């Protein structure tokens, strides 16, 4: 999975953002598990997943603040 673009995230509904964060957290858990057992090949994906979560949460907060 490639890095998520901010334009794509802004097009999501709040529910879609929550689902994306949940899926990324599951993926991050699995990647951490793979790293611990020595099976992780793409080590940069861990960093990408963490940053994608932060990117989604930031845009979600911006959208919430804009509604106020």
Biotite code that builds the C-alpha atoms (Angstrom):
import biotite.structure as struc

atoms = struc.array([
    struc.Atom([0.000, 0.000, 0.000], chain_id="A", res_id=1, res_name="UNK", atom_name="CA", element="C"),
    struc.Atom([1.376, 3.393, -0.960], chain_id="A", res_id=2, res_name="UNK", atom_name="CA", element="C"),
    struc.Atom([1.435, 6.521, 1.126], chain_id="A", res_id=3, res_name="UNK", atom_name="CA", element="C"),
    struc.Atom([-1.960, 8.205, 1.351], chain_id="A", res_id=4, res_name="UNK", atom_name="CA", element="C"),
    struc.Atom([-2.249, 11.612, -0.254], chain_id="A", res_id=5, res_name="UNK", atom_name="CA", element="C"),
    struc.Atom([-3.847, 14.488, 1.683], chain_id="A", res_id=6, res_name="UNK", atom_name="CA", element="C"),
    struc.Atom([-6.277, 15.164, -1.196], chain_id="A", res_id=7, res_name="UNK", atom_name="CA", element="C"),
    struc.Atom([-7.545, 11.588, -0.994], chain_id="A", res_id=8, res_name="UNK", atom_name="CA", element="C"),
    struc.Atom([-7.958, 11.829, 2.772], chain_id="A", res_id=9, res_name="UNK", atom_name="CA", element="C"),
    struc.Atom([-9.868, 15.130, 2.546], chain_id="A", res_id=10, res_name="UNK", atom_name="CA", element="C"),
    struc.Atom([-12.312, 13.461, 0.146], chain_id="A", res_id=11, res_name="UNK", atom_name="CA", element="C"),
    struc.Atom([-13.166, 10.828, 2.781], chain_id="A", res_id=12, res_name="UNK", atom_name="CA", element="C"),
    struc.Atom([-16.134, 11.001, 5.124], chain_id="A", res_id=13, res_name="UNK", atom_name="CA", element="C"),
    struc.Atom([-15.469, 10.912, 8.890], chain_id="A", res_id=14, res_name="UNK", atom_name="CA", element="C"),
    struc.Atom([-16.547, 7.253, 8.985], chain_id="A", res_id=15, res_name="UNK", atom_name="CA", element="C"),
    struc.Atom([-14.174, 6.364, 6.161], chain_id="A", res_id=16, res_name="UNK", atom_name="CA", element="C"),
    struc.Atom([-11.356, 8.113, 8.023], chain_id="A", res_id=17, res_name="UNK", atom_name="CA", element="C"),
    struc.Atom([-12.076, 6.084, 11.160], chain_id="A", res_id=18, res_name="UNK", atom_name="CA", element="C"),
    struc.Atom([-12.067, 2.861, 9.131], chain_id="A", res_id=19, res_name="UNK", atom_name="CA", element="C"),
    struc.Atom([-8.779, 3.819, 7.468], chain_id="A", res_id=20, res_name="UNK", atom_name="CA", element="C"),
    struc.Atom([-7.145, 4.548, 10.833], chain_id="A", res_id=21, res_name="UNK", atom_name="CA", element="C"),
    struc.Atom([-8.388, 1.236, 12.215], chain_id="A", res_id=22, res_name="UNK", atom_name="CA", element="C"),
    struc.Atom([-7.043, -0.678, 9.205], chain_id="A", res_id=23, res_name="UNK", atom_name="CA", element="C"),
    struc.Atom([-3.695, 1.107, 9.424], chain_id="A", res_id=24, res_name="UNK", atom_name="CA", element="C"),
    struc.Atom([-3.416, 0.330, 13.135], chain_id="A", res_id=25, res_name="UNK", atom_name="CA", element="C"),
    struc.Atom([-4.045, -3.355, 12.391], chain_id="A", res_id=26, res_name="UNK", atom_name="CA", element="C"),
    struc.Atom([-1.450, -3.253, 9.628], chain_id="A", res_id=27, res_name="UNK", atom_name="CA", element="C"),
    struc.Atom([1.040, -1.512, 11.934], chain_id="A", res_id=28, res_name="UNK", atom_name="CA", element="C"),
    struc.Atom([0.508, -4.207, 14.576], chain_id="A", res_id=29, res_name="UNK", atom_name="CA", element="C"),
    struc.Atom([1.129, -6.948, 12.030], chain_id="A", res_id=30, res_name="UNK", atom_name="CA", element="C"),
    struc.Atom([4.225, -5.177, 10.712], chain_id="A", res_id=31, res_name="UNK", atom_name="CA", element="C"),
    struc.Atom([5.620, -4.806, 14.229], chain_id="A", res_id=32, res_name="UNK", atom_name="CA", element="C"),
    struc.Atom([4.993, -8.496, 14.831], chain_id="A", res_id=33, res_name="UNK", atom_name="CA", element="C"),
    struc.Atom([6.764, -9.393, 11.583], chain_id="A", res_id=34, res_name="UNK", atom_name="CA", element="C"),
    struc.Atom([9.727, -7.193, 12.525], chain_id="A", res_id=35, res_name="UNK", atom_name="CA", element="C"),
    struc.Atom([9.995, -8.876, 15.929], chain_id="A", res_id=36, res_name="UNK", atom_name="CA", element="C"),
    struc.Atom([10.052, -12.332, 14.347], chain_id="A", res_id=37, res_name="UNK", atom_name="CA", element="C"),
    struc.Atom([12.497, -11.300, 11.620], chain_id="A", res_id=38, res_name="UNK", atom_name="CA", element="C"),
    struc.Atom([10.014, -11.704, 8.764], chain_id="A", res_id=39, res_name="UNK", atom_name="CA", element="C"),
    struc.Atom([9.599, -8.031, 7.816], chain_id="A", res_id=40, res_name="UNK", atom_name="CA", element="C"),
    struc.Atom([11.062, -7.288, 4.386], chain_id="A", res_id=41, res_name="UNK", atom_name="CA", element="C"),
    struc.Atom([9.838, -3.721, 3.770], chain_id="A", res_id=42, res_name="UNK", atom_name="CA", element="C"),
    struc.Atom([10.911, -1.923, 6.934], chain_id="A", res_id=43, res_name="UNK", atom_name="CA", element="C"),
    struc.Atom([9.923, 1.498, 5.583], chain_id="A", res_id=44, res_name="UNK", atom_name="CA", element="C"),
    struc.Atom([6.252, 0.462, 5.530], chain_id="A", res_id=45, res_name="UNK", atom_name="CA", element="C"),
    struc.Atom([6.144, 0.682, 9.324], chain_id="A", res_id=46, res_name="UNK", atom_name="CA", element="C"),
    struc.Atom([7.099, 4.353, 9.159], chain_id="A", res_id=47, res_name="UNK", atom_name="CA", element="C"),
    struc.Atom([4.649, 5.018, 6.314], chain_id="A", res_id=48, res_name="UNK", atom_name="CA", element="C"),
    struc.Atom([1.766, 3.429, 8.235], chain_id="A", res_id=49, res_name="UNK", atom_name="CA", element="C"),
    struc.Atom([2.545, 5.489, 11.331], chain_id="A", res_id=50, res_name="UNK", atom_name="CA", element="C"),
    struc.Atom([2.683, 8.693, 9.315], chain_id="A", res_id=51, res_name="UNK", atom_name="CA", element="C"),
    struc.Atom([-0.516, 7.845, 7.414], chain_id="A", res_id=52, res_name="UNK", atom_name="CA", element="C"),
    struc.Atom([-2.336, 7.449, 10.742], chain_id="A", res_id=53, res_name="UNK", atom_name="CA", element="C"),
    struc.Atom([-1.052, 10.844, 11.871], chain_id="A", res_id=54, res_name="UNK", atom_name="CA", element="C"),
    struc.Atom([-1.967, 12.419, 8.526], chain_id="A", res_id=55, res_name="UNK", atom_name="CA", element="C"),
    struc.Atom([-5.558, 11.134, 8.717], chain_id="A", res_id=56, res_name="UNK", atom_name="CA", element="C"),
    struc.Atom([-5.982, 12.226, 12.336], chain_id="A", res_id=57, res_name="UNK", atom_name="CA", element="C"),
    struc.Atom([-4.630, 15.699, 11.541], chain_id="A", res_id=58, res_name="UNK", atom_name="CA", element="C"),
    struc.Atom([-6.991, 16.214, 8.610], chain_id="A", res_id=59, res_name="UNK", atom_name="CA", element="C"),
    struc.Atom([-9.932, 14.848, 10.636], chain_id="A", res_id=60, res_name="UNK", atom_name="CA", element="C"),
    struc.Atom([-9.176, 17.379, 13.393], chain_id="A", res_id=61, res_name="UNK", atom_name="CA", element="C"),
    struc.Atom([-8.945, 20.187, 10.840], chain_id="A", res_id=62, res_name="UNK", atom_name="CA", element="C"),
    struc.Atom([-12.338, 19.219, 9.425], chain_id="A", res_id=63, res_name="UNK", atom_name="CA", element="C"),
    struc.Atom([-13.883, 19.124, 12.927], chain_id="A", res_id=64, res_name="UNK", atom_name="CA", element="C"),
    struc.Atom([-12.439, 22.543, 13.787], chain_id="A", res_id=65, res_name="UNK", atom_name="CA", element="C"),
    struc.Atom([-13.696, 24.016, 10.521], chain_id="A", res_id=66, res_name="UNK", atom_name="CA", element="C"),
    struc.Atom([-17.265, 23.029, 11.371], chain_id="A", res_id=67, res_name="UNK", atom_name="CA", element="C"),
    struc.Atom([-17.202, 24.989, 14.636], chain_id="A", res_id=68, res_name="UNK", atom_name="CA", element="C"),
])
